[in-house]
């Protein structure tokens, strides 16, 4: 059940990230690099994009941990 929930959450995060990537014509990886270098400013959408990227990465890590658990 936990795995299904994580997969669903990751799918949702990826869909929202894709919208940012398309709207601003930049990959999330490129965005994070520029954002961390302070090249983009501090507008609200940047915080949301960063949050989504972090949440997706944490969810991927959780999925890896869940995959290690065998019943």
One Martini backbone bead per residue (centre of mass of N, CA, C, O) as a GRO file, in nm:
protein
   71
    1UNK     BB    1   0.058   0.063  -0.022
    2UNK     BB    2   0.295   0.259   0.003
    3UNK     BB    3   0.396   0.228  -0.286
    4UNK     BB    4   0.142   0.336  -0.430
    5UNK     BB    5   0.149   0.614  -0.303
    6UNK     BB    6   0.430   0.699  -0.405
    7UNK     BB    7   0.371   0.669  -0.705
    8UNK     BB    8   0.145   0.875  -0.714
    9UNK     BB    9   0.304   1.119  -0.608
   10UNK     BB   10   0.524   1.117  -0.825
   11UNK     BB   11   0.339   1.164  -1.064
   12UNK     BB   12   0.234   1.439  -0.969
   13UNK     BB   13   0.505   1.584  -0.957
   14UNK     BB   14   0.587   1.540  -1.255
   15UNK     BB   15   0.350   1.692  -1.381
   16UNK     BB   16   0.415   1.967  -1.249
   17UNK     BB   17   0.705   1.992  -1.354
   18UNK     BB   18   0.637   1.988  -1.656
   19UNK     BB   19   0.485   2.258  -1.658
   20UNK     BB   20   0.728   2.430  -1.586
   21UNK     BB   21   0.914   2.343  -1.817
   22UNK     BB   22   0.726   2.443  -2.044
   23UNK     BB   23   0.676   2.738  -1.956
   24UNK     BB   24   1.016   2.792  -1.912
   25UNK     BB   25   1.208   2.630  -2.092
   26UNK     BB   26   1.308   2.416  -1.851
   27UNK     BB   27   1.467   2.219  -1.667
   28UNK     BB   28   1.493   2.121  -1.349
   29UNK     BB   29   1.796   2.098  -1.339
   30UNK     BB   30   1.849   2.384  -1.450
   31UNK     BB   31   1.689   2.536  -1.243
   32UNK     BB   32   1.849   2.449  -0.990
   33UNK     BB   33   2.116   2.565  -1.079
   34UNK     BB   34   2.020   2.862  -1.108
   35UNK     BB   35   1.888   2.895  -0.831
   36UNK     BB   36   2.145   2.826  -0.657
   37UNK     BB   37   2.301   3.079  -0.805
   38UNK     BB   38   2.088   3.329  -0.813
   39UNK     BB   39   1.948   3.381  -1.122
   40UNK     BB   40   1.605   3.407  -1.059
   41UNK     BB   41   1.518   3.475  -0.771
   42UNK     BB   42   1.189   3.511  -0.550
   43UNK     BB   43   0.952   3.384  -0.664
   44UNK     BB   44   0.690   3.179  -0.600
   45UNK     BB   45   0.728   2.969  -0.832
   46UNK     BB   46   1.016   2.886  -0.743
   47UNK     BB   47   0.937   2.754  -0.476
   48UNK     BB   48   0.751   2.541  -0.595
   49UNK     BB   49   0.953   2.406  -0.782
   50UNK     BB   50   1.152   2.327  -0.561
   51UNK     BB   51   0.959   2.160  -0.392
   52UNK     BB   52   0.888   1.949  -0.610
   53UNK     BB   53   1.175   1.847  -0.652
   54UNK     BB   54   1.221   1.755  -0.360
   55UNK     BB   55   0.974   1.569  -0.335
   56UNK     BB   56   1.052   1.377  -0.563
   57UNK     BB   57   1.324   1.286  -0.446
   58UNK     BB   58   1.214   1.175  -0.177
   59UNK     BB   59   1.021   0.970  -0.305
   60UNK     BB   60   1.237   0.805  -0.448
   61UNK     BB   61   1.382   0.721  -0.188
   62UNK     BB   62   1.143   0.577  -0.058
   63UNK     BB   63   1.109   0.365  -0.281
   64UNK     BB   64   1.385   0.233  -0.235
   65UNK     BB   65   1.329   0.147   0.058
   66UNK     BB   66   1.076  -0.023   0.004
   67UNK     BB   67   1.220  -0.224  -0.194
   68UNK     BB   68   1.405  -0.352   0.038
   69UNK     BB   69   1.149  -0.462   0.149
   70UNK     BB   70   1.072  -0.786   0.271
   71UNK     BB   71   0.797  -1.027   0.329
   0.00000   0.00000   0.00000
